[in-house]
């Protein structure tokens, strides 16, 4: 008999909603375990919090005994990252008799040194702490030992990495392209000042690699990529680099573009098991050149990664050259990525872990 489970989301992110995509891929994979995942929202940004909570209360009357997996990111439940109303949602679900699970997509509070950043961090930490108390099961997307505020043993907390949010085919060609320049892929750039910093890192690393290896292809696509096109073209205009820049593309096109690359350059902060854009490259069997950070621990380190310290972006350049110039090394990294994907980041593997936990705890 199929078991119903609700995935409850806050406001919808634009132009793409990675959390909704996560839930859809997870739901498809859970069918094999006789779990039917239904996506519902609390659209407070459209109707306001009072009306949205009234609607949730009406829905929740039908959820007694049902597991509701509430998806937590700070901005899903607040326009400025102060998610204190998130706790009202959890209390309402508990009062209705639902079994409450929380999936922490944001596992740490936001950084920053301004007064408002300290206040925001205080609210986020308080919310995450109290939400853990309300939950019957909590899922974190990084290993529990790497979460700064999760002190001691929490028996209902579990680690499950995210998947690639892509339609990865079961069989993929691993033949290298012939008579084509080496290709570097970059999937998405962060918005704002962080994106400007990332763009300069990309330019510097690719210029260095082109100086030593000759003609290269650079494919940059995904969120915010098109906003940096002019800057990117200026930065590499004097080098033999064939640049292609696109914004958001369809999921199957992401797979096509990544599959056309020799490696993924990931500079959106340190790589970890919660970074779906990095896992996309692993899923496509690519070596990944990336920054190392506190959350760069197994299982992500089982993939074909070449890591440099996050405070030494200059070291990315040599890493690119080595991967692109040493065929055997590149092939070994690619093989490691394919194995790690199947073992840890493929949706059937993720769904199996969810099913086991839900059967026991929710």
Number of C-alpha atoms within 10 A of each C-alpha: 5 11 12 14 21 22 21 22 21 24 17 20 12 8 9 13 11 16 18 21 16 17 21 17 18 20 21 15 21 22 15 14 15 13 19 17 23 15 16 16 17 23 20 18 15 11 12 11 15 10 14 17 19 13 14 19 16 11 13 19 14 12 19 15 13 19 24 29 26 24 23 22 23 27 16 23 26 17 11 10 18 19 22 16 13 20 16 12 20 22 16 17 25 20 12 19 17 23 22 25 28 24 22 21 19 18 24 18 22 15 10 11 7 9 9 10 15 15 11 21 19 14 18 23 17 15 19 25 13 13 21 20 12 18 21 21 24 25 24 21 21 27 20 20 13 14 15 10 15 16 9 8 9 13 10 17 20 18 18 21 25 23 29 27 23 23 15 18 10 6 6 10 8 13 6 12 12 7 6 10 18 21 21 23 24 25 26 22 26 18 14 10 9 12 19 15 14 20 20 15 16 22 18 17 20 25 21 18 24 20 14 11 15 14 16 22 20 20 20 27 22 21 19 20 22 19 17 19 18 10 15 20 16 10 17 18 13 9 16 16 22 15 17 15 18 18 17 17 13 10 15 12 13 21 18 13 17 26 19 18 24 24 29 27 27 24 26 20 15 19 28 26 25 23 21 21 23 28 29 24 29 31 30 29 30 32 29 30 24 27 25 22 16 10 18 19 16 13 17 25 19 16 25 26 23 19 19 20 14 17 10 10 18 15 15 27 21 15 19 23 18 14 20 21 14 10 12 10 14 20 19 12 23 26 18 20 27 21 17 22 26 16 15 22 26 22 26 21 17 20 24 15 17 18 16 12 17 16 8 9 16 22
